[in-house]
Amino acid sequence: MNYATIALRASKASMLQNLSILSPAPVFAAIMAMHALDKRIPGGLDIQGVGLIHQNAQPWIEHLEDKGYVENAIVQRRGAVLFDSASDPSANPMQPMALADLEWTILLACDRAVEPAAIETALLTMRFAGGVIDARYTRVRCFDDMKAALRRVRSGFWIDDASDLLVGPGDPMAALLQAQRSAPWMIPANLGYALLESPVDRKGAREALPHAFAEHMIGLLRYTPMHQVRDTISLDTLWRYGWDADQFLVTNRPGVSLSDACSSSI
């Protein structure tokens, strides 16, 4: 097994987990970006798992004056073209969003040899959760041993899937809120999608692939200081993706079994 660490900074990454939840933890986007990276590298990396280490997050906030007071508001973007021929620029179409600058370290476990230059070149043609990857701070290092790779990550918070805390007979949303109140560094995040219908051919579908409407699967993340978990991290605790019946998920929980194909019951 070969290992690589990617020191990465992204500007204006999305914090929008769904229309009700914001958190600077684009875990689903990060995992799928690494597997997209795998396909961009000539010959591929054959990624077997992904580790996520949070270093810093800075939300995009603007300060608006209202009746003499300075108020903080999330930065919103508007389109460049007026909507319905309106003359007021505030009528420009606006997409709900919440942005942040992120600094993460990503650990890759690969079956094939890793070349840092190839990874860096491919990364700079990609987006990270919709944000722009900063070439000045992108650094890739390769290792033959996971422990050696983790020793080079001197600080940060290891990100785990703690969604098992939401399982039970009660209301899962109440369990999510209680989990955040009872322990520090617990935040909600989108960890996948559940099909609302069987995939079908649709006009305008991306790359002409079968399309299906889906809903977010909100889970719970646990952030733990690296010095507390460094010695417990293994290949079994890295993030992976796959299907659980008609739900497409990412997780790093060892006891969760995911398959390569959807078994829709819709």
N, C-alpha and C positions, 0 to 999 in steps of 0.2 A: 504494500500500500504506500502511496505517495501522498504528501500533505503540502498544502500551501496556505499561507495567511495573506489576506488582502486588506491593507490599511486603506480605508475609503472615506472620502468626504463627498457628500452630495448636497447641492443647493436646491432649495425649493422642492423638496420631496413632499409627497402627500401624507397628511395625517388623517385623512378622511377614511375611517373604517366602515362606516355606513352613514346614513343621513342623521343618525342620532348620536354617534360615538366618534370622538376625536382622540387619537393618541399617537405620539411620535414613534410608532412601532410597526412599520410596514413589513411584517414578517413574511406574509404570503408573497408579496412582491419580491422580497429579497431572495427567498428560496427559488422561486420560479425564474428570477433573473440569472441565478447561478446555473440553472439547468439550460437556460437559453445561451449563456456563455459557453457551456459545454459543447453545444452544437455549432458555435461560431469558430471554435478552435479547430484548425486542420487536423484531422485524425481523432479529434475529441479527447476528453479527459476521463470519461467514464466515471463521473462523480457518484460516490456511494453515500455521501452524507455531507451536511452543511452545518457548521457551528456559527452562532451569532453572538457577538460581544458588543454591547452598547458602551460608547465612550461619552458622547455628548449629543444634545438636541437643543436647538434654538428656534422656537416658533417665530413665524413672521407676524409681527404685531405692528400696527400703526397707531399713532396717538392722535385722537380727534378731539377738538375743543368743542364743548357744548355748554353754553351758559356759564362760561368762565372756568369750567373744570376740564382737565385733561383726562380723556377716557381711552382705555385700551380696547382695540378692536382687531380681529383677525383680518389680515390683508385679503381683499377680494379682487379678482380680475374681471374686467369687462371686455367684450368684443370690440374690434376696431370699426365695425360697421353699425350704423344706426338701425334700430329695429322699427319696422312699420313706418318708415319715413318720418319718425319723430325727430324734432329739432333739438331736444334736450339730451345732452350726452349721457345723463343718468339713465336714459331709456335704452342704452346699449344692452344687449343680452349679457347676463351674468351667470357664470357657472358656480354653484356652491363649492367651496374648497377651503382647505386649511393647510398651510404650507409650513415646512420647517427645514432648517439646515441640520443635517445629520452627520455624525462622525461615528463610524462603526469599524470593527475588525471582523472579517469573515474568514472562517476556517473551512477549507475544502479537503475532503478525503477522496482520493482518486485512485483508480486502478491503473491508470496509465501515467507515463512520465509527464512532469509539469515543467514548462518553460516560462519563466516570469515575463519575458518580453512579449511573448504571444498573448498571455492573459492581459497584460497592461494595454496592448494595442487593441484587443477586442473590447475591453471595458470602455475605452474612450469613444467607441462608436455606439454605446448603449445608454439607456436611461436607468435610473435607480428610483423606483416608486414614482416615476414621472419627473424626478429631479435630474439635474445636470451633474455628472461626475467630474470632480475637479482634478485635472491632470497633475497639478502641482503637488498633490498630497497622495496620489495613488501609488502604493508600493506593494509589490508582490515578492514574497520570500518562500523558498521551497525547503522541505525537510523530508527525511526518511522516517522520522519517528514523530508520533503525535505529541508526546511529552515535550520534545524539543521545540515543537511549534508553539505549544501553549506557554512554555517558559518565556518566549519572546513577547508575549502579550502581558505587559507588566501591570496593566490596570484595566478597569472596565467592569461591566456587569454581564454575566453569562445569562442568556435568555432561554428559559424553559417553558414548555407548554404545561400549564397547571390547570387545564380544563377539567381534570378529574374532580376538582373541588366543586364543580357545578352539577355533578351527577347526583341525583337523589329524587325523592318523591315530591319535593317542594317546587316553588317557582324558580327556574334557573336564573332569571334576572335578579330576583331578591338574593340568591346565593352569590351572584357576581358582585353585587354591591356590598354584601356582607364580607366577602373575601377581601375586597379592597380596604374596607374599614379595619379589619382585624389584623392585617399584615402589611408592612411597608413594601413598596416596590412591586405591587400587583396591579396590572393594568389590562383593560380589555383590548382585543384586537381581532380583526377578521382573519380567520384561519382556514377559510375555504368557502365553497358554494354548494348548495343543495339544489338539485334539479326540480323545477316546477312542472316540467313536461319532458317527454322523450325528445331527443335531438332530431330535427328534420332539416331538409334542404330549404333554405330561404334566400330570396333575392337580396343581394347586398351583404351576405354573411362574409366575414373575414376569410380570405383565401379560399372562398367557396366551400368551406367545411360545414358539416351539419351544425345547426344552431339550436340552442334551447334557452329559454328564460330560466333564471335561477335566483336564489336569495342568499344573502350573506350568512355564514356560519360564524357567529361571534364566540370566541373562546377567551381564555384567561392566560396571561403571561406572568411569569415570576422572574424578577431580576435579582441575581445573587452576585455579590462581589467575587471577582475571580479568585482571590486568595482563599476563599472558603470552599470553592468547588473544583479548583484546578486539578486535584489529584483524583477526582471521581469521574472526570469526563472520559468517555470511551466512544468507540464507533457506534455502540448501541444508543447513545444519548445524543447523536447528531440528528438534525432535521432531515426529513424525507417527505416525499409527496406520493399520493396515490388515491385510490377509490375505496370508500367504505359504502357498499351498495350503490345508492345514487348520489352520494356526497363525495365531492373531490376536496381533499383535505391536505394540510401540511401539519406535521407533528414531530416531536422528538421524544414522545413517551415510549419507553421500551415495550410496554405491553400491548400497544395498539398495532393491529395487523392491517396493512393496506394492500390492495391489489392493483394490477396494472390496467384492469378493464372495469368499465362501469357495468353493474348488474342492476339496471333500473327496474323498479317495480311499479312505475307510474302507469 
